[in-house]
Amino acid sequence: MTGDDLPRLRPVADHALLVDLASVRDEAAAARVRALDAALAADPAPGQVEVVPALVNLLIDFDPCVADHATVAAHVRGLLSAPPVAPPPPVVHAVPFCPDPPFAPDLEEVARRTGLSPGGVIAALTAAEYRVTMFGFAPGYAYLAGTPAAIALDRKPAPRRDVPAGSVIVAGAQALITALTMPTGWWVLGRSPFALTTGDPARPYVLAVGDVVRFHRIPAAAMPGGAA
Amino acid sequence: MTCARLQITRAGPHCTIQDGGRAGFLRWGIPASGPMDRKALAIANAALGNPPGAAGIEVGPGGLDLELAGAPLTLAVAGGGFLVQVDGSPRPAWAVLRLDPGQRLTIRPGPWGSWACVAVGGRILAPGWLGSLATHGPSGLGGGRLAAGSVVEVAGHDPAPGPDRAIPCPVWARPRRRLMAVAGPQDRFFAPEALAALAGQPFRLTAAWDRMGLRLSGPPLPPQGALGVPSEPVLRGSVQVSGDGVATVLLADHQTTGGYPKIATLLADDVDGLVQNRPGDAVTFALVPPQAAVQTARLRAAVLAAFLPRLSPATRR
């Protein structure tokens, strides 16, 4: 473990336990989260309803009529002291995206702010490897860690409305492929025809925590409907 | 077989089709949604002999009017103290009602409460999403948002619904002014004075709310050094505090992860008791130990489980 008082098990309301496995988000923290997530999938806690993995911790939601914080905590301590369960091997997804007009309304501004050419911004984006760290913000929004420092910008001062589903957006060290048409304060650098949903309730989205994503550029003519 | 069709002629904000909720998808960024007042749907369903989580219509604070078409249909209304009328004739706020085609049901804001559920004596035909008719309000995914012009189709109906009748409204289904919460999970980012203010002073509901969250006004709860904390899972009932010390309670359509510190988290049933209040109403928070929270949850679940069967038409006949 990482010194101080980790892992730290914190009760949440009458029906959940938050398990802190690290203080700082990094690949080691993500690996510990994935390992405990896999262990809980193989050997669920008493009353376990669902498990929510995040960057440095995970949350276990339980049925308070079946279990309490102490019984769930005891189960987690047992899993953490046992030999680690190997998480499923990460799937590598090759995600096509088009940064041509009208799909990348913020590309010029990102280029201006980073001192790169638009082509340089796209080259940086497509050279990097991204890791799915958690879902959040809205259904199907998978946070991707790995946006290169050369194109890492704070969020925009004001959000853009009605950003279409499938947009490739970045802010700070993170990237996202949007799953819904919604407003966002992140920088819109392109649009992807990548199918995020599976239609399978057991696994509703293609990307899963731990998976690897690489972007590659496609021409507008290869987008659905051709050059828009 | 002829379907009953509920033709919505007027709908205030946040009227939706909801079932017991879409649990199990938080890891995909999907909150459970479901009714804002889960007991209201369970009670309305029990009065018709339906399972507690069967799909119905949730009526928002502005109310809803509908006209029935197609086949006759029995409905049950429970939740807030709305003004319920059939063809202009007053009915109890909590009631089992038989409608014939052409009859109009109006549900208007009444003396108390913000949310009501309408259960149906049949099965709502709607697209659903991931195996549930619960509507995720921001996206509209699920059974769907309702507005004037919407039509809700219902298949099947209770062949022997019995006479119209009132449903008893227990005191524990009323708006709750004293709310139980467990401190944390980020209470370490708050000074003892902030926790004392949370537990000791009243907070008011503001008009800034939707199905995702409800902002409170009250003493400031300034977080200390928490803004660089990595985002982590959040729940319905999380009391998250923004950098300016303003608290927001997350509700049925909450985001599933977030970076704001959570000073406390409401017990599940107290979230529903909170939302039946109205903007301007004052609430207080009682911080309880986790074990007491679990015991309270079990006691409340037992009370509800004992209450619901007494409402069923089979028991009454």
HADDOCK unambig.tbl for C-alpha pairs under 7 A between the chains (distance, minus, plus):
assign (segid A and resid 10 and name CA) (segid B and resid 185 and name CA) 6.04 0.50 0.50
assign (segid A and resid 11 and name CA) (segid B and resid 185 and name CA) 6.76 0.50 0.50
assign (segid A and resid 11 and name CA) (segid B and resid 290 and name CA) 6.49 0.50 0.50
assign (segid A and resid 12 and name CA) (segid B and resid 182 and name CA) 6.58 0.50 0.50
assign (segid A and resid 12 and name CA) (segid B and resid 184 and name CA) 6.69 0.50 0.50
assign (segid A and resid 12 and name CA) (segid B and resid 185 and name CA) 5.97 0.50 0.50
assign (segid A and resid 12 and name CA) (segid B and resid 265 and name CA) 6.26 0.50 0.50
assign (segid A and resid 13 and name CA) (segid B and resid 181 and name CA) 6.20 0.50 0.50
assign (segid A and resid 13 and name CA) (segid B and resid 182 and name CA) 4.99 0.50 0.50
assign (segid A and resid 13 and name CA) (segid B and resid 265 and name CA) 5.00 0.50 0.50
assign (segid A and resid 13 and name CA) (segid B and resid 266 and name CA) 5.67 0.50 0.50
assign (segid A and resid 13 and name CA) (segid B and resid 267 and name CA) 5.11 0.50 0.50
assign (segid A and resid 13 and name CA) (segid B and resid 290 and name CA) 6.83 0.50 0.50
assign (segid A and resid 13 and name CA) (segid B and resid 293 and name CA) 6.97 0.50 0.50
assign (segid A and resid 14 and name CA) (segid B and resid 267 and name CA) 5.40 0.50 0.50
assign (segid A and resid 14 and name CA) (segid B and resid 268 and name CA) 7.00 0.50 0.50
assign (segid A and resid 14 and name CA) (segid B and resid 290 and name CA) 6.33 0.50 0.50
assign (segid A and resid 14 and name CA) (segid B and resid 293 and name CA) 5.00 0.50 0.50
assign (segid A and resid 14 and name CA) (segid B and resid 294 and name CA) 4.94 0.50 0.50
assign (segid A and resid 14 and name CA) (segid B and resid 297 and name CA) 6.77 0.50 0.50
assign (segid A and resid 25 and name CA) (segid B and resid 230 and name CA) 6.75 0.50 0.50
assign (segid A and resid 49 and name CA) (segid B and resid 24 and name CA) 6.68 0.50 0.50
assign (segid A and resid 50 and name CA) (segid B and resid 24 and name CA) 5.37 0.50 0.50
assign (segid A and resid 51 and name CA) (segid B and resid 27 and name CA) 6.82 0.50 0.50
assign (segid A and resid 52 and name CA) (segid B and resid 26 and name CA) 6.08 0.50 0.50
assign (segid A and resid 52 and name CA) (segid B and resid 27 and name CA) 4.65 0.50 0.50
assign (segid A and resid 52 and name CA) (segid B and resid 233 and name CA) 6.48 0.50 0.50
assign (segid A and resid 53 and name CA) (segid B and resid 27 and name CA) 6.43 0.50 0.50
assign (segid A and resid 54 and name CA) (segid B and resid 232 and name CA) 5.49 0.50 0.50
assign (segid A and resid 54 and name CA) (segid B and resid 233 and name CA) 6.36 0.50 0.50
assign (segid A and resid 55 and name CA) (segid B and resid 230 and name CA) 6.64 0.50 0.50
assign (segid A and resid 55 and name CA) (segid B and resid 231 and name CA) 6.81 0.50 0.50
assign (segid A and resid 55 and name CA) (segid B and resid 232 and name CA) 6.64 0.50 0.50
assign (segid A and resid 57 and name CA) (segid B and resid 232 and name CA) 6.82 0.50 0.50
assign (segid A and resid 58 and name CA) (segid B and resid 233 and name CA) 6.95 0.50 0.50
assign (segid A and resid 59 and name CA) (segid B and resid 233 and name CA) 6.30 0.50 0.50
assign (segid A and resid 64 and name CA) (segid B and resid 294 and name CA) 5.71 0.50 0.50
assign (segid A and resid 64 and name CA) (segid B and resid 297 and name CA) 6.63 0.50 0.50
assign (segid A and resid 64 and name CA) (segid B and resid 298 and name CA) 6.73 0.50 0.50
assign (segid A and resid 65 and name CA) (segid B and resid 298 and name CA) 5.44 0.50 0.50
assign (segid A and resid 68 and name CA) (segid B and resid 294 and name CA) 6.40 0.50 0.50
assign (segid A and resid 135 and name CA) (segid B and resid 27 and name CA) 6.19 0.50 0.50
assign (segid A and resid 135 and name CA) (segid B and resid 28 and name CA) 5.42 0.50 0.50
assign (segid A and resid 135 and name CA) (segid B and resid 29 and name CA) 4.90 0.50 0.50
assign (segid A and resid 136 and name CA) (segid B and resid 29 and name CA) 4.48 0.50 0.50
assign (segid A and resid 136 and name CA) (segid B and resid 255 and name CA) 6.24 0.50 0.50
assign (segid A and resid 136 and name CA) (segid B and resid 256 and name CA) 5.22 0.50 0.50
assign (segid A and resid 136 and name CA) (segid B and resid 257 and name CA) 4.98 0.50 0.50
assign (segid A and resid 137 and name CA) (segid B and resid 29 and name CA) 6.75 0.50 0.50
assign (segid A and resid 137 and name CA) (segid B and resid 255 and name CA) 5.26 0.50 0.50
assign (segid A and resid 137 and name CA) (segid B and resid 256 and name CA) 6.69 0.50 0.50
assign (segid A and resid 137 and name CA) (segid B and resid 257 and name CA) 6.66 0.50 0.50
assign (segid A and resid 138 and name CA) (segid B and resid 29 and name CA) 5.60 0.50 0.50
assign (segid A and resid 138 and name CA) (segid B and resid 30 and name CA) 6.75 0.50 0.50
assign (segid A and resid 138 and name CA) (segid B and resid 255 and name CA) 6.12 0.50 0.50
assign (segid A and resid 139 and name CA) (segid B and resid 28 and name CA) 6.33 0.50 0.50
assign (segid A and resid 139 and name CA) (segid B and resid 29 and name CA) 4.42 0.50 0.50
assign (segid A and resid 139 and name CA) (segid B and resid 30 and name CA) 4.62 0.50 0.50
assign (segid A and resid 140 and name CA) (segid B and resid 28 and name CA) 5.57 0.50 0.50
assign (segid A and resid 140 and name CA) (segid B and resid 29 and name CA) 5.61 0.50 0.50
assign (segid A and resid 141 and name CA) (segid B and resid 29 and name CA) 6.44 0.50 0.50
assign (segid A and resid 201 and name CA) (segid B and resid 130 and name CA) 4.91 0.50 0.50
assign (segid A and resid 201 and name CA) (segid B and resid 131 and name CA) 6.84 0.50 0.50
